[in-house]
Amino acid sequence: MTATFIVGRTDLRRTQWQEQPPVPLAEGAVRLHIDRFALTSNNITYGAFGEGMSYWSFFPTGDAGTGCIPVWGFATVIESRCEDVAAGERFYGYYPIADEVVLHPVAIDAQRFIDGAPHRRELHGIYNQYLRCSSDPLYRPDDEDVLALYRPLFTTSFLIDDFLADNGFFGAGEVLVSSASSKTAYGLGFCLAARRASGAGMPGIGLTSPANLEFTAGLGCYDEVIAYADVTNLSPEVAAIYVDMSGDAALRATIHGHWQDRLAYSCSVGGTHWEGLGSGKGLAGPRPILFFAPAQAKKRVGDWGPQGFQDRLAGAWSAFLARARDPARPWLKVVAGQGRKAVESSYSALLEGKVPANEGRILAV
């Protein structure tokens, strides 16, 4: 039997394990054992935005009331009926929280393949590609944990920073980042700081809970870190961009109400405060716009070419990883777990906001 962790689409606390007999492989399909995957607040965002952003569509459960939250990680081919993908090959990509998955490789080349399953054809390609570890320029066997934890998040950070710069920071003088202790947020803080050091950026201000103030300030990637309750102490005379990683409707309303028309741009990214989500209707200032990282990636691939995009991302990634792993002040403690209980407890801890900001969970079913 195969085991998949599923949740209630409208109640993320409702969880169960779905057990099914292994699916027989069709011609051209491959079966992969999911070796390890990261579970972070980003995955809770996938659940919170599952309906609107089609995250439930990648690994359907067969039940309209439940869904499988996708994760990023590594898997090994254990059975293949595809002549261009061999048993024993290892791939990085987008997986269900499960012990195995069946994929349908198409557009296969030396670096990757695309899952050509019919239900995924209309979904965005960046989530459908699986990278061969043997030819991935970012892959190192000793880096698997940090790649699973940081790579998709930092790519989003890189693309937000690039999007803001590509738009002249909308004429603003500072960038406010909520849920500033989250990995995507401080990846953005790192990119903003690097851009500012080159003379082309602007201050980044991290907004966080009192419990995470010390950790977030200690990262050294924000110009200022303040508690949510103190955000209205900032001057509304300085035009600001709001990058909303939290999804918290009350915080969003406070920021829009304080800056009003001096809020140059309101960018919705995540939902770490998933129980406080709400619409952006009726707010003062600009309407919040959902940031979709694959759209900016597609634009930049067009601008720079595929290799140019990868080279720029790889350069930023290398600098970020060196800083995150600085032995004098490391940003991350990896906590590994194996088995269903480990998955359940880590998922529950993330839902309840009980995973320390400096922790990253690497799991396997």
C-alpha positions in Angstrom: 0.0 0.0 0.0 1.1 3.6 -0.6 0.5 6.3 1.9 -0.4 9.9 1.3 -1.1 12.7 3.8 -4.2 14.6 3.0 -6.0 17.5 4.6 -9.4 19.2 4.6 -9.6 21.9 2.0 -11.7 24.1 4.2 -10.2 22.9 7.5 -6.5 22.5 7.4 -6.5 20.8 10.8 -8.5 17.9 9.5 -5.9 15.4 8.4 -5.7 11.7 7.6 -3.5 9.2 5.7 -4.9 7.9 2.5 -3.8 4.3 1.7 -4.1 2.8 -1.7 -2.6 -0.1 -3.6 0.3 1.0 -5.9 -0.9 2.2 -9.2 0.2 0.0 -12.1 2.6 1.8 -14.4 1.4 2.8 -17.8 3.7 2.9 -20.8 6.0 5.9 -20.4 5.4 6.4 -16.7 7.8 6.2 -13.8 7.4 5.5 -10.1 9.5 7.4 -7.6 10.2 6.9 -3.9 10.0 10.2 -2.1 13.2 10.2 0.0 13.0 13.6 1.8 11.1 16.8 1.6 10.9 20.1 3.4 7.8 21.2 5.4 7.7 24.9 6.1 5.2 27.7 6.5 5.3 28.0 2.7 3.5 24.7 2.5 0.8 26.0 4.8 0.4 28.9 2.3 -0.2 26.3 -0.4 -3.0 24.9 1.7 -4.4 28.3 2.6 -4.4 29.4 -1.1 -5.1 25.9 -2.5 -8.4 26.8 -4.2 -7.6 30.1 -5.7 -4.1 29.2 -6.9 -4.9 25.6 -8.0 -2.4 24.0 -5.5 -5.0 21.2 -4.8 -4.9 20.3 -8.5 -1.4 18.9 -8.6 -2.0 15.7 -6.7 -5.7 15.1 -6.6 -7.1 12.9 -3.9 -10.3 11.9 -5.7 -12.4 13.6 -3.1 -13.5 17.3 -3.6 -13.4 17.9 0.2 -9.7 16.9 0.7 -6.4 17.9 -0.8 -2.7 17.0 -0.8 -0.4 19.9 0.1 2.6 19.9 -2.2 6.2 19.9 -0.9 9.6 20.3 -2.5 12.2 17.6 -2.1 14.1 14.6 -3.6 12.9 11.3 -4.9 14.5 8.3 -6.6 13.1 6.3 -9.5 12.3 2.8 -8.4 10.4 1.6 -11.5 10.4 2.9 -15.0 8.5 2.3 -18.2 10.1 5.3 -19.8 13.3 4.6 -21.8 14.8 8.0 -21.1 14.4 7.9 -17.3 16.3 5.1 -15.6 15.6 3.3 -12.3 18.0 4.7 -9.7 18.0 8.3 -11.0 17.4 11.0 -8.5 15.2 14.1 -9.1 14.5 17.3 -7.3 10.9 18.7 -7.6 7.4 19.1 -6.5 5.9 16.1 -4.7 2.9 15.1 -2.5 3.5 14.3 1.2 3.6 10.6 0.5 6.0 7.6 0.3 5.9 7.5 -3.5 4.4 9.1 -6.6 3.8 8.1 -10.3 4.8 10.7 -12.9 4.5 10.8 -16.7 7.7 12.3 -18.2 7.6 14.3 -21.4 9.9 16.9 -22.8 12.8 14.9 -21.4 16.4 16.3 -21.8 19.7 16.0 -20.0 18.6 18.4 -17.2 15.0 17.6 -16.5 11.6 16.3 -17.5 8.1 17.7 -17.3 5.2 15.7 -15.8 2.8 15.3 -18.7 -0.1 13.9 -16.7 -3.3 15.2 -18.3 -4.5 16.9 -15.1 -1.3 18.9 -14.8 -1.1 20.2 -18.4 -2.9 23.4 -17.7 -1.0 24.1 -14.5 2.1 26.3 -14.4 5.2 24.6 -15.9 7.6 25.6 -13.1 5.8 23.2 -10.7 5.8 20.4 -13.3 9.5 20.1 -14.0 11.7 17.6 -12.3 15.5 18.2 -12.2 18.1 15.5 -12.6 20.4 15.7 -9.6 23.2 14.3 -11.9 23.2 17.5 -14.0 21.7 20.1 -11.8 24.3 22.9 -11.3 23.0 23.8 -7.8 23.0 20.2 -6.5 25.5 18.8 -4.0 24.7 15.7 -2.0 25.6 17.4 1.2 23.2 20.3 0.4 20.0 18.3 0.0 18.5 19.6 3.2 19.1 23.2 2.5 18.1 22.8 -1.2 14.8 21.3 -0.1 14.2 24.0 2.5 15.5 27.1 0.8 15.6 26.7 -2.9 12.0 27.2 -3.8 11.6 29.9 -1.2 14.7 31.8 -2.1 13.7 31.6 -5.8 10.5 33.4 -4.8 12.5 35.9 -2.8 14.8 36.6 -5.7 11.9 37.1 -8.1 10.0 39.5 -5.7 13.2 41.6 -5.4 13.6 41.5 -9.1 10.0 42.4 -9.8 10.1 45.4 -7.5 13.4 46.6 -9.0 12.0 46.0 -12.5 9.2 48.4 -11.6 11.5 51.1 -10.1 10.2 50.1 -6.7 7.0 51.9 -7.7 8.6 55.2 -6.6 8.7 54.1 -3.0 11.3 54.8 -0.4 11.1 51.7 1.7 9.9 48.1 1.6 7.8 46.6 4.5 7.9 42.8 4.8 5.5 41.0 7.1 6.2 37.6 8.7 9.8 38.8 8.5 11.2 35.7 10.3 9.9 33.4 7.6 12.4 32.0 5.1 10.9 33.6 2.0 10.8 36.9 3.8 14.4 37.0 5.0 15.5 35.7 1.6 13.9 38.9 0.2 15.5 40.9 3.0 18.9 39.5 1.9 18.3 40.4 -1.8 17.1 43.9 -0.8 20.2 44.4 1.3 22.5 43.2 -1.5 20.8 45.5 -4.0 21.1 48.4 -1.6 24.8 47.6 -1.0 25.3 48.0 -4.7 23.7 51.4 -4.6 20.5 50.4 -6.4 18.1 49.5 -3.6 16.2 50.8 -0.6 15.7 50.0 3.0 13.9 46.9 4.0 11.9 46.9 7.2 10.9 43.6 8.8 7.6 43.2 10.6 7.4 40.3 13.0 5.9 39.1 16.3 7.5 40.0 19.6 8.6 36.4 20.0 10.6 36.6 16.8 12.1 40.1 17.2 15.5 38.9 18.5 16.0 36.3 15.8 14.8 38.5 13.0 17.0 41.4 14.0 19.9 39.0 14.4 19.7 38.0 10.8 21.2 41.3 9.8 19.4 41.5 6.5 16.8 44.2 7.4 17.6 47.8 7.9 15.1 47.8 10.8 12.9 45.2 12.5 9.8 46.1 14.5 6.9 44.4 16.1 3.5 44.4 14.4 2.0 46.6 17.1 4.6 49.3 16.4 4.1 49.6 12.6 2.1 52.8 12.9 5.1 54.4 14.6 6.7 54.5 11.2 6.3 57.7 9.3 3.5 57.5 6.6 5.3 60.4 4.8 7.8 58.0 3.4 6.2 56.2 0.5 6.2 52.4 1.1 5.7 49.1 -0.6 4.0 46.4 1.5 5.1 42.8 0.8 2.6 40.7 2.6 4.0 37.3 3.6 1.5 36.8 6.4 -1.8 37.3 4.7 -3.1 38.8 7.9 -6.2 40.9 7.0 -6.1 43.0 10.2 -2.4 43.9 9.7 -3.0 44.6 6.0 -5.9 47.0 6.9 -3.7 48.7 9.5 -0.9 49.3 7.0 -3.2 50.5 4.3 -5.0 52.8 6.7 -1.7 54.3 8.0 -0.1 54.9 4.6 -3.2 55.3 2.5 -2.2 56.9 -0.8 1.5 56.9 0.3 1.4 53.1 0.0 3.0 52.8 -3.5 2.3 49.1 -4.0 0.7 46.3 -2.0 2.0 42.9 -2.8 0.3 39.7 -1.5 2.7 36.7 -1.4 2.0 34.3 1.5 -0.4 33.2 4.2 1.7 32.3 7.3 -1.1 33.8 9.4 -3.5 31.5 7.7 -6.3 31.8 10.2 -6.3 35.6 9.7 -6.8 35.6 6.0 -9.3 38.0 4.4 -10.0 39.9 1.3 -8.4 43.1 0.2 -11.7 44.9 -0.5 -12.5 48.3 1.0 -8.9 49.2 1.9 -7.4 52.6 1.7 -4.6 53.1 -0.9 -3.8 50.6 -3.7 -5.6 47.3 -4.2 -3.4 44.4 -3.0 -2.0 42.4 -6.0 -1.1 38.8 -5.7 2.5 38.1 -6.7 2.9 35.0 -8.8 6.5 34.0 -9.0 6.3 31.9 -12.2 5.0 34.9 -14.1 8.1 37.0 -13.2 10.4 34.0 -13.9 8.8 33.6 -17.4 9.3 37.3 -18.1 13.0 37.2 -17.1 13.7 34.0 -19.0 12.4 35.9 -22.0 14.5 39.0 -21.1 17.8 37.2 -20.2 17.4 33.8 -21.8 17.2 30.5 -19.9 20.9 30.4 -19.1 21.1 34.0 -18.2 18.2 33.6 -15.8 19.8 30.5 -14.2 23.2 32.2 -13.9 21.8 35.2 -12.1 19.7 33.1 -9.8 22.7 30.8 -9.1 24.9 33.8 -8.2 22.3 35.1 -5.8 21.7 31.7 -4.3 25.4 31.0 -3.7 25.8 34.3 -1.8 22.6 33.7 0.2 23.6 30.1 1.1 27.1 31.2 2.3 25.5 33.8 4.6 22.7 31.4 5.8 25.4 28.8 6.7 27.9 31.2 8.3 29.2 29.2 11.2 29.5 32.4 13.3 25.8 33.1 13.0 23.9 30.3 11.1 20.3 31.1 10.2 19.1 27.5 10.1 18.9 24.4 12.3 17.8 21.4 10.3 15.5 19.0 12.2 14.9 15.7 10.5 12.0 13.3 11.0 11.0 9.9 9.7 7.5 8.3 9.6 3.9 9.3 9.8 4.1 10.6 13.4 6.9 12.9 12.5 5.0 14.3 9.5 1.8 14.8 11.6 3.6 16.5 14.5 5.6 18.8 12.2 2.5 19.7 10.2 0.6 20.5 13.4 3.4 22.5 14.9 3.6 24.6 11.7 -0.2 25.2 11.7 -0.1 26.4 15.3 3.0 28.6 14.7 5.1 26.5 17.1 8.1 25.8 14.9 11.0 28.1 15.9 12.0 30.6 13.3 15.5 29.2 13.1 14.3 25.6 12.4 13.7 23.8 9.2 11.9 20.5 9.1 13.1 17.7 6.7 10.8 14.7 6.6 10.2 11.4 5.0 7.1 9.2 5.2 
